Structures are given as structure tokens and as C-alpha cells.
Amino acid sequence: MKIKSTNPTMKDVAKEAGVALGTVSRVMNNIPVGEEYRIRVEEAAKKLGYKVNSYAKGLKTSRTGIIALVIPYVRHPFFGALADNVSRILMERGYRTLLAMTESDMEMENKCIRMVRQNKVEGIIALTYNPDIDVSEDIPFVSIDRFYSSKVPCVTSDNFGGGQMAAEKLTELGARKLLFLRIGSHVIGEPDKREVGFESWCQMNKVPYHVIHLDNEDGLGPIFSFLQENMRDGRPEYDGIFCNTDQLAVEVLDMLQRLHAAVPEDVQVIGYDGLFNVIKNEPFCSSIVQPIGKMAETAVNILLAPDRSELSALTCLPVTYRPGGTTRD
């Protein structure tokens, strides 16, 4: 048995309006026709509930209204918040989001970029860990947190200033010996400036400090060993710790608890990202807060800019400090 579709077609609109199919096509594609014909077609379309298939139309015009967002995954609160903000802002501007997740795998990142191009996207916003990502000029591309070249706009937060802010805040709150902990990709990116900012402030202000810089494959073992070896009379020798992410800060807080170190009485901890535990309705820790919503809005603005000839190669947005129970404020 043949079931007739309930969705009206352009042929149905043409029949209802009493005009040729070509006339309906011109009206739907904003091509000038006689005013009388335009009104008849629009009234017929409204009566029948006819909607333009924007994707099918896009295949013919190379305009699909789809923007790709390439990120490692959404289970991490920062990436999840970024995806939420980008997709919402794009929807408000009449675009849809094609989400591609890479698990931080370099080969998968290039595959994702190739895949989204095949889906005729109008632009790509990507947070990647591949220094050799296949970025070409045929599709507008905006990078988050990784600078590729002067031709690829990058949006990031003030990582250098955030590192300085963390060191200054810990010292201001009474810490006398500081520790910077970093674990992440071995690929250099804008977030590495958090370490540079932290070190520069300590050196400039003659504050004793130590840095542990680890790649993901190193694991967290070296950090726990260092903390354990630097306990003095039941207290951490380093009484102010800045972690390069809130996620690492949470891991370090667990280590300190296992070592029976009191936070924030014996040691204060600051993370970076400004993530919020929605279940407990509280911050994960004291943190340097990235303006995630503003980063998403800026990336979209740059991507959709009608004139891309004079875009800034690097857009750096200000950060703020927020106490979250792991410092003495």
C-alpha cells in the first residue's frame, strides 16, 4: 500500500496558487517575480504549511547554515560548557551546530576536519591538539586555545595574566612557598602561558617556587610523590599551589586529603577554568575563571564576520579570580 506523504511539496503550492512550478521556485529563492504571483505563492504556502527544506536548498547554493564544532569530548565541564554556549549562540543566529568529538587523538582530529568539510559546513570552530591540523582557506576556521598562523584566528583567555593573578593571590593570602602543577598535551598551546605568567610573577617578586610540568602520558604519580616527599611536620612545605586546570586541582585536593594536609589552613589551592559543580551548586575550587560564554561568542563573531581580511590573529579575553573554599579568602 502506498502511503501519501503529509508534507506539502512545491508542486502542491503551485497547484494551490494556480501558478507554474517555476514561479514557486523563484519566490522561495527570493528571485523577483510579479507582485501578484508572489502574494499568491506566499498565501498558498502559508495555507498548506509548506516549509523550505533549508538543507536541500543549501546543497544547491553551497549555503547549509551548518557550523562544525570540533572538540575533544563533552564529558569535561569546560568542553561541555563551550559546546553549549557555541551551539546556543549559533542557533540564535539561524545556524545549526555539527558536533564532532576527537578524544584528543591527532589522527582523529584530521579525520573530523575532513568529515565536516564533506558535510558542506559553512565554517569550523575547533579546539584541537594537533600542530599539523589540515587548516585550509576554503572554509572559515577559528581555533580555540591554539595559535596556528596569522591566517587562522585564535580565541583564548589571558593565560599569562591568569598565571600571574594566581601567584599574586596565593601570596596575598599568606602563602610563602609556591608550587605550579601542570599536566596536559605535549603540543604547545596558549594554556602553556599560565606557567610562564606564574613563573614571571614569582621571579619578579622574589617568591620561592617550584614547577612540575608533565605530559598526559606521565600520569599523576610524580605529583603525589613530590607532595609526599615535601611534607614537613605533617604540613606541605609548599603552602600555595596553582594547578593549570580545575580538573587537576580536584585531583591534587584528593592527594592532599590522603596526606592528611588541611586545606586551606595548611595549603591553599587555585585552579584554572572557573568550572562549577552543578550537582552541589558550588565551585570545584578557588579558580582563575575563563569567560567561556564570551569566548564562544567571540569565536562565532569572528567566524561569521562578512569581511575576514583584517581579523586579529589572536584574541585574548580577560580572566577573573573566584574564591571557592580552597583558599583563605
C-alpha positions in Angstrom: 0.0 0.0 0.0 1.4 3.4 -1.0 1.2 6.0 1.8 1.0 9.6 0.7 3.3 12.0 2.5 1.6 14.6 4.6 4.3 17.2 3.9 3.2 19.6 1.2 5.6 20.0 -1.7 6.4 22.8 -4.1 4.0 21.1 -6.6 1.2 21.3 -4.1 1.9 25.0 -3.6 1.9 25.6 -7.3 -1.4 23.9 -7.7 -3.0 25.8 -4.8 -1.7 29.1 -6.1 -2.6 28.4 -9.7 0.9 29.2 -11.0 3.7 27.3 -12.6 6.2 25.3 -10.5 9.0 27.6 -11.7 7.2 30.6 -10.2 7.1 28.9 -6.8 10.8 28.2 -7.1 11.6 31.8 -7.8 9.6 33.0 -4.9 11.2 30.5 -2.5 14.7 31.5 -3.7 13.9 35.3 -3.4 14.1 35.8 -7.2 11.9 38.7 -8.4 8.5 37.8 -9.8 5.4 39.8 -10.3 3.9 41.1 -7.0 0.6 39.3 -7.7 2.3 36.0 -8.2 4.5 36.4 -5.1 1.4 37.1 -2.9 -0.5 34.1 -4.3 2.5 31.8 -3.7 3.1 33.0 -0.2 -0.5 32.7 0.7 -0.7 29.2 -0.7 2.4 28.2 1.1 1.1 29.5 4.4 -2.3 27.8 3.9 -0.6 24.4 3.2 2.0 24.8 5.9 4.8 24.4 3.3 8.3 24.9 4.7 11.5 25.3 2.7 14.0 22.4 3.1 16.9 24.5 4.1 19.4 21.7 3.9 18.3 20.6 0.4 18.4 24.2 -0.6 21.9 24.6 0.8 23.2 21.7 -1.3 22.3 23.7 -4.4 23.5 27.1 -3.1 26.5 25.9 -1.0 24.8 27.5 2.0 23.7 24.9 4.5 23.5 27.0 7.7 25.7 24.5 9.5 28.8 25.3 11.5 31.1 22.5 12.8 32.4 22.5 16.4 35.3 20.2 16.8 36.3 19.4 20.4 37.9 16.5 22.3 34.7 15.4 24.2 31.8 16.9 26.2 32.2 14.9 29.4 34.8 17.5 30.7 32.9 20.5 32.1 35.0 23.1 30.2 34.4 21.5 26.8 30.7 20.8 27.6 30.2 24.5 28.6 32.0 25.6 25.4 29.8 23.4 23.2 26.6 24.5 25.0 27.5 28.2 24.5 28.6 27.9 20.9 25.5 25.9 19.8 23.2 28.3 21.6 24.7 31.4 20.0 24.7 29.8 16.6 21.1 28.8 16.9 20.2 32.4 17.9 21.8 33.5 14.6 20.0 31.0 12.5 22.7 28.3 12.3 22.9 24.7 13.3 25.9 23.0 15.0 27.5 19.9 13.8 29.4 18.5 16.8 32.5 16.3 16.2 34.5 14.8 19.0 38.1 13.7 18.7 39.1 12.2 22.1 42.3 14.4 21.7 43.6 12.0 19.1 45.7 13.7 16.4 44.7 11.4 13.6 41.0 11.6 14.6 41.2 15.4 14.6 42.3 15.4 10.9 39.6 12.8 10.1 37.0 15.0 11.8 38.1 18.1 9.8 37.8 16.1 6.6 34.4 14.7 7.6 32.9 18.1 8.4 34.1 19.5 5.1 32.3 16.7 3.3 29.1 17.7 5.1 29.3 21.2 3.4 29.7 23.2 6.6 30.0 27.0 6.3 32.7 27.2 9.0 34.6 25.4 11.6 35.4 26.2 15.3 37.9 23.8 16.7 39.8 23.1 19.9 42.5 20.7 18.8 45.8 19.1 19.9 47.3 18.5 16.5 50.0 21.1 15.5 49.7 19.9 11.9 45.9 20.1 11.6 44.7 20.4 8.0 43.6 24.0 8.0 42.9 25.5 4.6 41.5 28.8 3.4 38.5 27.4 1.6 36.3 27.3 4.8 36.3 29.9 7.6 38.2 28.4 10.6 38.6 29.7 14.1 40.8 28.0 16.6 40.3 27.9 20.4 43.4 28.0 22.6 45.9 27.1 19.8 47.7 29.5 17.6 48.4 28.1 14.1 49.3 31.1 11.9 48.4 34.7 11.3 45.8 33.5 8.8 43.9 31.4 11.3 42.2 33.5 14.0 42.6 32.1 17.6 40.4 32.9 20.6 41.8 32.3 24.1 41.7 33.7 27.6 44.5 35.7 29.2 46.5 32.7 30.2 49.7 34.7 31.0 47.7 37.2 33.1 45.9 34.3 34.8 49.1 32.7 35.9 50.3 36.0 37.3 47.0 36.5 39.1 47.1 33.1 40.7 50.7 33.6 42.1 49.8 37.1 43.3 46.6 35.9 45.0 48.3 33.0 46.8 51.0 35.3 48.1 48.4 37.9 49.1 46.5 35.2 51.1 49.7 34.3 53.1 51.4 31.6 51.1 55.2 31.8 51.3 56.4 29.0 49.0 54.6 28.3 45.8 54.1 25.3 43.5 52.9 25.2 39.9 51.5 21.9 38.7 50.8 21.2 35.0 49.6 18.1 33.2 48.3 18.2 29.6 49.1 17.7 26.0 52.8 17.8 24.9 51.6 20.1 22.0 52.4 23.7 22.8 49.3 25.9 23.1 48.1 29.1 24.6 47.3 27.5 28.0 51.1 26.9 28.5 51.3 30.7 29.1 49.7 30.0 32.5 53.0 28.6 33.6 55.0 31.4 32.1 52.9 34.0 33.8 53.2 32.2 37.2 57.0 32.0 36.9 57.4 35.6 35.8 55.5 36.9 38.8 57.4 34.8 41.3 60.7 35.8 39.8 59.8 39.4 39.7 58.6 39.4 43.3 61.4 37.0 44.6 58.9 34.5 45.8 60.3 30.9 46.2 58.6 28.5 43.8 58.9 25.1 42.0 57.3 23.9 38.8 56.2 20.4 37.8 55.4 20.2 34.1 54.0 16.8 33.0 52.5 15.4 29.8 49.4 13.3 29.9 51.3 10.1 29.4 53.4 10.8 32.5 50.4 10.3 34.8 49.8 11.9 38.2 52.2 9.8 40.1 55.1 12.2 40.0 52.9 14.9 41.6 51.8 12.7 44.5 55.4 11.6 45.1 56.6 15.2 45.2 53.9 16.3 47.6 54.6 13.3 49.8 58.4 13.9 49.8 57.9 17.6 50.7 55.8 17.2 53.9 57.3 18.8 57.0 55.8 18.0 60.4 52.6 16.9 58.8 52.3 20.0 56.6 53.1 20.6 52.9 56.4 22.6 52.5 54.8 24.3 49.5 51.8 26.1 51.1 50.4 27.7 47.9 49.6 25.5 44.8 48.4 26.7 41.4 47.1 23.9 39.1 46.8 24.6 35.3 43.2 23.3 35.3 40.4 22.9 37.8 40.4 19.2 37.0 44.0 18.8 38.1 43.2 20.9 41.2 40.5 18.4 42.2 43.0 15.6 41.8 45.5 17.4 43.9 43.0 18.1 46.6 42.3 14.4 46.8 46.1 13.8 47.1 46.4 16.3 49.9 43.5 14.7 51.8 45.3 11.3 51.6 48.4 13.0 53.0 46.2 14.5 55.8 47.1 18.0 54.8 44.5 20.6 55.8 43.1 22.8 53.0 43.1 25.8 53.1 44.7 26.0 56.6 48.0 24.3 55.8 48.0 24.7 52.0 45.9 26.8 49.6 45.0 25.6 46.1 43.9 27.6 43.0 42.8 26.0 39.7 42.1 27.5 36.3 38.9 27.4 34.3 36.2 28.5 36.8 34.2 25.3 36.5 31.1 24.8 38.6 29.8 21.7 40.2 26.1 21.8 39.2 25.2 18.9 41.4 26.5 20.6 44.6 25.8 24.1 43.3 29.2 25.3 44.2 32.7 25.8 42.6 35.0 22.9 42.4 37.8 25.0 43.9 39.2 28.5 44.0 40.0 29.3 40.4 41.0 31.7 37.7 37.8 32.0 35.7 37.8 31.8 31.9 34.9 33.7 30.3 33.6 30.7 28.4 30.5 32.4 27.2 32.4 35.4 25.9 35.0 33.1 24.2 32.2 31.2 22.4 30.5 34.5 21.3 33.8 35.9 20.1 34.6 32.8 18.1 31.2 32.9 16.4 31.5 36.6 15.7 34.9 36.1 14.0 33.7 33.0 12.1 30.7 34.8 10.7 32.4 38.2 10.0 31.5 39.3 6.5 35.0 40.7 6.0 37.7 38.4 7.1 40.6 40.3 5.6 41.5 42.3 8.7 40.7 39.8 11.6 43.1 39.7 14.6 45.3 36.6 14.6 44.9 36.3 18.4 42.0 37.5 20.5 42.8 37.3 24.2 39.9 37.7 26.7 40.4 38.8 30.4 40.1 36.4 33.3 39.0 36.9 36.9 39.6 35.3 40.2 36.9 33.5 42.1 37.3 32.0 45.7 35.9 28.5 46.0 36.8 27.2 49.5 40.3 26.1 48.8 41.9 29.4 49.7 41.7 31.6 52.9 39.6 34.4 51.5 
